[in-house]
Amino acid sequence: MRFLRWQVSCRLLAVPHIMPFVDQTVLVMEKGMTGATGNWYSGLHEGPDMAFALHFLRADDLFVDVGANVGSYTILASGAVGARSISFEPIKQTFAKMQRNVAVNRLERLADCHNIGLGGENGVLYFTVQNDTTNHVATESEKSNGDVAEVLVRRLDDVLNDEVPSLIKIDVEGWEAQVLAGMSKTLTRSKLKAIIAETNAASLRYEESSECSVFRIMAENGFSPYSYDPFERRLVPGETPNNTIFLRDIEEVKQRLSSAKKFNLVNGQI
């Protein structure tokens, strides 16, 4: 019914719609926004990972959202939990939609949004701009054949300026290893307990080997791969084919997960 309601509404009234999200938060949605509308259809578009963020974070934490898109994770962290967020979205048009979600939820004091990309070095890179949730650092063929935009790129260590997040989410369509290379100092800080990172085959755009560099970097810094069962609040060791939750200080993480409050979704509680 939510699917049908959205499909009818976005065609009859072709304007942005303000839709319920988690607890008292909302998301502004438009036709074609596959990530945002996925939250309306299923409660949480990336169910286990988003639920982990909700259950892990606390109001006095710092959350870093790399590849924020329209800000779904940022709204979870700052709107539903009350944590402070620093969020990065390189595509100008998408960044404007994230700012809109921050504004409509009145989170300007908690969410610090940056219209830049992140990588292993400070500089400039080209990004695709027509792929909605899958925009990414352009390959050489895409730069010559596609619609791309020049984007300022910085190292996360330099942007954070010695601030230390408790949780980082990295969803940059295969560029994750390069982002991790630019946060080597942050990775050594004991306050950082968890990183949610995309670990699918998108990295093959940039890596010659099918072995994902993310797992190597995380292991070198003491993080182990897990997935999360949000209904039992149980961590399951091992990687997944999509996103992986990398953790250290497991007992502390488990205590946070088990003691977190319940959150209200559009389709129930979690």
N, C-alpha and C positions, 0 to 999 in steps of 0.2 A: 504493500500500500504506500509506503514512503517513496518507493521507486516510481510508482504511477503518479503520485502527487507531484513529485518533482518534474517528471517528464511533461506533464500537462501544464504545470505552472510556468515553467521557463519558456514554453512556447507561446502561451496566451499572454504572458506579461514579460516581455524581453527586457527586464531591468534587473539589477542586483537584488537578491532576496536575502533577508536576514533570517537564518535558520538556527534552531536550538543546537547546542553542542554538548558540553559536559557541565553539570551543575547549572550555574546561572550564566555561563558563557554562551556566545553565539559565534557563528561564522557567516560572513557575507559570501554568497555563492552566485555564480553566473553559469549559464549554459557552457559546457565544454570544460569546466574545471573538474577534472576526473578525481584528483586527490581530495579536494574539499567535499565533493558530492559523495565520495565513498564514505566519509564520516556520517553523512545523513542516512545512507543506505544501511550501513552495518554497525553504527554506533561509534566505532573507531576504525579508520581506514586501514591502519596497520595495528591490528588488535593487540597481540602480545607485546609488541614494542612500546606502543603508546600506553598500554596499561602498566608496563614496567615503569615508565617515566612517572605516571601518576602515583604509583605505590611507593616508588623509591624517593622521590623528591620531598623536601620539606620547605617551609616558608623562608627559612634563613639560608637556603642554598643558592648557589649561582648555577644556572643552566646555560649551556652554549649550544645554539642551534645552527649548524653549518649546512647550507643548502635548505633554507627554511621554506622555500616556495611561498605560499600565501600565509604561512604562520601557524599551521595547525598545532605543531608541537609547542610553539611559543605560547599560544593561548592556553594549552593544557598546563604548562609549567607556571606561567604568571597569572593566568585567570582562574584556573581551577585549584591550583596548589598555593599560589601566592609567592612563588620564588621569583628572584630576579633573573632576567634572561638577557643574553647578548646574542643577537641573531644576525645571520649573514645570508643575503640573497643577491646574486650578481645581476640578474636580469631586471632591467629598469621597470618594465611593465608589471612584472610579477611582484617586485619590491613594493610598488604602489599599492597593490592589493593586500600585501602583508601589513603595510602601514594602516590601511583602512580597517583591517581586522583588529589591530591594536587599538585604534581610535574608538571604534564602536564598542569595544569592551572596556574602554577607559583605563588602559594599561600603560599609558605613556611614561609613567614614573617607574614602572617595573621593567619594561621591555626597551632595550637599547638596540635599535635596528641599523644595520649597515648595508648599503648598496654596493658591496664589493665581493670579489671572490677570494678564496683562500688557497694557498699552495705552499710549496717548499721554499720559494724565493719571492721577495718583493718585486713587483714589475707589472707587466700588462699581458693579458692573454685574450684570445678570441673565444666567445661562447656562442653556441646555437641559441636561437631566440624563438623558434616556432614550434617547440616540442612539449609545451605545457610542463608537466612534472618531470620530464626526462631531458630537459635542456642540460648541456654539458660543455666542458672545454672542447672546442672544435679540433678535430684532427686536421691534418694538412689537406686532405681531399675535401673536407667540409668547408674549410676556409676558402678554397678556390671555387667551390660549386654552390655553397649554400648561403642562406641569410644569416649572417653572424654579426656580433657586436663586440667592440673592444671594451674590455673591462679591467679596472684596476684590481690587482691581486696582491694580497699581503700575507705574511706569516702570522699565524694565530698567536704565537708567543709575543710578537711585537704589539699586536692589538690589545691583548689582555693586560700587558704592562704589569706583570706579577700578580694579577688576580687569579684565583684558582677555582675553577668550577668543580662541583661534585659529580656532574653528569654532562657528557657531550654527546650530541647526536650528529652523525656525519652521513649525509645522503647526497652525494655529488656525482652519481652516475659513472663510477669507475675511477674518479680522481682521488679516492680516499687515501691511498698511500702517500700521495703528494701533500695532502693536507696534514697527515700525521708527521711528515718530514718537517713541516713548518711549525710543529708544536712539541719539539723534542724536550724542551725545558718543562713544559706543562705536564708531559707524560711522567716525569720523575717526581712530581709533587704528590705527597701521600694523601692529600685531601681529595684528589680525583679518584673516585671509586669505580666509575662505570662509563663505558663508551658504547653507544649503539651505532654500528657502522654497517653500511651496505656492503655485502660480500658476494655479490653475484658475478656473472660473467661480463658485466659491463667494463671491468678493468682491462679486458683483452683489447680494448681500443688503444691502450697506452702501454701495455706490457707484452713482451714477446713470449713469456711463459704463461701457461694456464694456472700456475701456482700463484695464488693471490698474495701479494706482498704484505697486505694488512695483517694476516695471521702471524707472519714472521715478526713484524714490528711490535705487535701487541705482546707476543710471547717474550720478546727481549725486554719488555718493560713490566713483566710480571702479571699480565692480564691473561685470563683463561676464558675460552668461549663457552657461552651458555645460550639457551633459549628459555622462555618464561611461560608458564601456565598460569594465567591471571586468575582463573577460577579457583584453583587450589593454592595459589600464591607459592608456586613451587618452581625452583630453578632446575633446569635439565642440562647437564653437561654436554658439550659438543656444539659443533657449528651447524648452521642451517644454510640452505641454498639461496636465501634472499638477504635478510638482515641477520646480524649476529650481535649478541650482547656480550661485551667483554668486561670481565669483573676481576677485582682483587679485593682482599679483605672480605671474603665470602660471608663469614658469620655476621659481620656488621651489616652487610647488604641484606641478608636473610632477616635480621631483626627489623630493619626498616620496612621490608615488604610485609612482614606478618603483622606489624603494628599500625599500618596505614589505615586511614578511614576508608569507607566505601564512597564511591562516586556515582552520581546519577547520569546515565546515558539516555539517548533518545529511545533505546530499546531495552532498558533494564538497569541493573546496578552491577558494578564491578569492584 
